[in-house]
Amino acid sequence: MHVLRTSVALAAPMLALPAHADNPGYDRPGLGFQPAVLDAGDITIEQGLPTWTQDRDAGMTQSQYTTDTLLRIGIGGPFEAQLGTSFFNAMHQTGPGENTWAHGRGDTVLGLKWAPRQQGTFTWGLLGSVEFTDGARGIRNDRKQYLFGADLNWQFTPSDAVGGYVENVRSGGQDETTLAVSENHALSRSLTGYVEAALVHDSGERSGTEAGAGLAWMVGQRVQLDGGVRRRLSGHAQAWMASLGISVYFGH
């Protein structure tokens, strides 16, 4: 099971920040990442409060509550380092003859984002990461997971942007692929809404589709609050996801 996904499925909203702010934006909410990096020495902390997911398969239901944490650090040029984990997880599995709980810290994720400095309305970036198996027993993955993602964003108007995302997660010789699009609309100078849709495919499983929506609220130039929900529409995909989060920018 994939406890923490630093970058999955959809592009994060391009928020309408004040012109004098150097904050390039956040990787929350949604399931993608911002195609821009922090300046050297700048730091952002993005925290789930928490994230809830539910999967159903073969009569079994698995629900998980995750306080996912992502630390982003600008390292100079077009590069940004990322460190992710989930300090607390609660997993509940129910089904015929089973009703079990597991608790503990999730796996550690190390990532590197590359996004060249870009002018104009089109931006893009790449992200690679590895997720280790150092979490608590019953929570951690069985094998390391390797993620590679590419994020594209078109800012058509000052209030509207469309994002595209492609991702592959490889573990134990098997691949999980995601293709997704999103549309973001600035409802005001500080509030952005988004909708998203994704096609997902696991090795050995039929493809599935999912869709979601959410809001991101800039509380000043350095703090963002967000919330979102996503659900399966068809096929083999995650049944539900709901999240609340806060992101804080520590820039110069």
C-alpha positions as CSV (number, residue, x, y, z in Angstrom):
1,M,0.0,0.0,0.0
2,H,1.2,3.5,-0.8
3,V,1.1,5.5,2.5
4,L,2.3,8.9,1.3
5,R,2.3,10.1,-2.3
6,T,4.2,13.3,-2.7
7,S,3.0,13.7,-6.2
8,V,0.1,11.9,-7.6
9,A,-2.6,12.5,-10.2
10,L,-3.2,16.2,-10.6
11,A,-1.6,19.6,-10.9
12,A,-1.9,21.8,-7.9
13,P,-3.7,25.1,-8.3
14,M,-1.7,28.1,-9.5
15,L,-2.6,30.6,-6.8
16,A,-3.0,34.3,-7.4
17,L,-0.3,35.6,-5.1
18,P,0.5,39.3,-4.6
19,A,2.9,40.5,-7.2
20,H,5.7,41.3,-4.7
21,A,5.6,37.8,-3.1
22,D,8.4,35.3,-4.0
23,N,6.4,32.3,-2.9
24,P,6.2,30.0,-6.0
25,G,3.2,28.1,-4.7
26,Y,2.5,24.8,-3.0
27,D,2.3,21.1,-4.0
28,R,-1.0,20.8,-2.1
29,P,-3.9,20.4,-2.7
30,G,-4.7,17.8,-5.4
31,L,-2.5,15.0,-6.3
32,G,0.2,16.6,-8.4
33,F,2.9,19.2,-7.8
34,Q,3.6,22.8,-8.6
35,P,5.8,23.1,-11.7
36,A,8.1,25.6,-9.9
37,V,10.9,25.3,-7.4
38,L,11.8,27.3,-4.2
39,D,14.8,29.6,-4.3
40,A,18.0,28.4,-2.7
41,G,17.6,28.3,1.1
42,D,13.8,28.8,1.1
43,I,11.7,26.2,2.9
44,T,8.1,25.1,2.7
45,I,6.3,22.7,5.1
46,E,3.0,21.2,3.8
47,Q,1.0,19.3,6.4
48,G,-2.1,17.1,6.2
49,L,-4.7,17.5,8.9
50,P,-5.2,14.6,8.2
51,T,-5.8,12.8,4.9
52,W,-8.4,10.0,4.8
53,T,-8.5,7.3,2.2
54,Q,-10.7,4.2,1.7
55,D,-10.2,1.2,-0.6
56,R,-12.6,-1.7,-1.2
57,D,-11.6,-4.9,-2.9
58,A,-12.9,-8.5,-2.8
59,G,-15.2,-7.8,0.2
60,M,-12.6,-6.1,2.2
61,T,-12.6,-2.4,3.2
62,Q,-9.5,-0.5,4.3
63,S,-9.6,3.0,5.7
64,Q,-6.6,5.0,6.6
65,Y,-6.0,8.3,8.4
66,T,-2.6,9.9,7.6
67,T,-1.0,13.1,8.9
68,D,1.2,13.4,5.8
69,T,4.1,15.9,6.0
70,L,6.2,17.2,3.1
71,L,9.3,19.4,3.6
72,R,10.5,21.2,0.5
73,I,13.9,22.9,0.4
74,G,15.3,25.1,-2.4
75,I,18.8,23.9,-3.3
76,G,19.6,26.4,-6.1
77,G,19.1,26.6,-9.8
78,P,16.1,24.7,-11.1
79,F,16.3,22.1,-8.3
80,E,14.3,21.5,-5.1
81,A,14.8,18.7,-2.6
82,Q,11.8,17.1,-0.8
83,L,11.5,15.0,2.3
84,G,8.2,13.4,3.1
85,T,6.7,11.1,5.7
86,S,3.6,10.6,7.8
87,F,4.3,10.7,11.5
88,F,1.1,9.1,12.5
89,N,-1.2,6.6,10.6
90,A,-4.2,4.7,11.7
91,M,-5.4,1.9,9.4
92,H,-8.6,0.0,9.9
93,Q,-9.4,-3.1,7.8
94,T,-12.7,-4.9,7.9
95,G,-14.3,-7.8,6.0
96,P,-15.6,-11.3,6.5
97,G,-14.0,-12.5,9.7
98,E,-11.7,-9.5,10.0
99,N,-11.7,-6.3,12.0
100,T,-8.1,-5.1,12.6
101,W,-6.3,-1.8,13.4
102,A,-2.7,-0.8,12.8
103,H,-1.0,2.4,14.0
104,G,2.4,4.1,13.5
105,R,4.7,6.2,11.4
106,G,4.7,5.8,7.6
107,D,7.5,5.3,5.2
108,T,10.1,8.0,4.4
109,V,10.1,9.6,0.9
110,L,13.1,11.4,-0.6
111,G,12.4,13.4,-3.8
112,L,14.0,15.8,-6.2
113,K,12.0,18.3,-8.3
114,W,13.4,20.0,-11.5
115,A,11.6,23.0,-13.0
116,P,13.4,25.5,-15.2
117,R,12.7,29.2,-14.7
118,Q,10.0,30.0,-17.2
119,Q,8.3,33.0,-18.6
120,G,4.9,33.2,-20.1
121,T,1.7,31.2,-19.6
122,F,3.1,27.7,-20.0
123,T,5.2,26.0,-17.2
124,W,6.3,22.5,-16.6
125,G,8.4,20.4,-14.2
126,L,9.6,16.9,-13.3
127,L,9.7,15.1,-10.0
128,G,11.4,11.8,-9.0
129,S,11.3,10.2,-5.6
130,V,11.9,7.0,-3.8
131,E,9.8,5.7,-0.9
132,F,11.6,3.5,1.6
133,T,10.2,0.7,3.8
134,D,11.1,2.1,7.2
135,G,7.6,2.7,8.6
136,A,5.8,0.9,11.3
137,R,4.9,-2.8,10.8
138,G,1.4,-3.0,9.3
139,I,1.8,0.5,7.8
140,R,4.9,0.3,5.7
141,N,5.2,-0.8,2.1
142,D,6.5,-4.3,1.3
143,R,9.0,-2.9,-1.2
144,K,10.6,0.4,-2.1
145,Q,8.6,2.5,-4.5
146,Y,10.1,4.7,-7.3
147,L,8.0,7.6,-8.6
148,F,8.6,9.7,-11.7
149,G,6.1,12.4,-12.7
150,A,5.8,15.3,-15.1
151,D,3.5,18.3,-14.6
152,L,2.3,20.8,-17.2
153,N,0.3,24.0,-16.6
154,W,-1.3,26.5,-18.9
155,Q,-2.4,29.9,-17.4
156,F,-5.0,30.9,-19.9
157,T,-6.2,34.0,-18.0
158,P,-5.2,35.6,-14.7
159,S,-8.1,33.6,-13.1
160,D,-8.0,30.3,-15.0
161,A,-5.4,27.5,-15.5
162,V,-5.5,24.0,-16.9
163,G,-3.0,21.4,-15.7
164,G,-1.9,18.0,-17.0
165,Y,0.0,15.3,-15.2
166,V,1.5,11.9,-16.0
167,E,3.1,9.7,-13.4
168,N,4.5,6.2,-13.0
169,V,5.1,4.4,-9.7
170,R,7.2,1.3,-9.9
171,S,7.5,-1.3,-7.1
172,G,8.5,-5.0,-7.1
173,G,8.6,-5.0,-10.9
174,Q,5.1,-3.7,-11.3
175,D,3.9,-0.3,-12.4
176,E,1.0,2.0,-11.4
177,T,0.4,4.7,-14.0
178,T,-1.7,7.9,-13.7
179,L,-2.9,10.3,-16.4
180,A,-4.8,13.3,-15.2
181,V,-6.1,16.8,-16.0
182,S,-7.3,19.6,-13.7
183,E,-8.9,23.0,-14.1
184,N,-8.3,25.8,-11.6
185,H,-10.3,29.0,-11.1
186,A,-9.5,31.9,-8.9
187,L,-12.7,32.7,-7.0
188,S,-11.0,35.8,-5.4
189,R,-7.5,37.1,-4.9
190,S,-7.0,34.6,-2.0
191,L,-9.4,31.7,-2.8
192,T,-8.9,29.2,-5.6
193,G,-11.2,26.3,-6.5
194,Y,-10.2,23.3,-8.7
195,V,-11.7,20.2,-10.3
196,E,-9.7,17.2,-11.4
197,A,-10.1,13.8,-13.2
198,A,-7.7,10.9,-13.6
199,L,-7.3,7.6,-15.4
200,V,-5.3,5.1,-13.3
201,H,-3.9,1.7,-14.1
202,D,-2.1,-0.9,-11.9
203,S,-0.2,-3.9,-13.4
204,G,-2.5,-6.9,-13.6
205,E,-5.6,-4.8,-12.9
206,R,-8.2,-3.2,-15.2
207,S,-8.0,0.6,-15.5
208,G,-10.1,2.9,-13.4
209,T,-11.2,6.5,-13.3
210,E,-11.6,9.0,-10.4
211,A,-12.6,12.7,-10.0
212,G,-12.5,15.3,-7.3
213,A,-12.7,18.9,-6.3
214,G,-11.4,21.3,-3.6
215,L,-10.4,24.7,-2.4
216,A,-7.2,26.5,-1.5
217,W,-7.2,29.7,0.6
218,M,-4.2,31.9,0.9
219,V,-4.1,33.3,4.5
220,G,-1.7,36.1,3.7
221,Q,1.5,35.6,1.6
222,R,3.0,32.7,3.5
223,V,0.1,30.4,4.7
224,Q,-2.3,28.3,2.7
225,L,-5.3,26.3,4.0
226,D,-6.8,23.6,1.7
227,G,-9.4,21.0,1.5
228,G,-10.4,18.4,-1.2
229,V,-12.3,15.3,-1.9
230,R,-11.9,12.6,-4.6
231,R,-13.9,9.4,-5.4
232,R,-13.8,6.5,-7.8
233,L,-16.0,6.7,-10.8
234,S,-15.3,3.3,-12.4
235,G,-13.0,0.4,-12.6
236,H,-10.0,-0.3,-10.3
237,A,-9.2,2.9,-8.4
238,Q,-9.2,4.3,-4.9
239,A,-12.7,4.4,-3.6
240,W,-12.5,7.7,-1.6
241,M,-10.0,10.4,-0.5
242,A,-10.7,13.5,1.6
243,S,-8.1,15.8,3.0
244,L,-7.5,19.0,5.0
245,G,-4.1,20.7,5.1
246,I,-2.0,23.7,5.9
247,S,1.1,24.9,4.0
248,V,3.6,27.5,5.3
249,Y,6.3,29.2,3.3
250,F,9.6,30.2,5.0
251,G,11.3,32.4,2.3
252,H,13.7,35.3,2.4
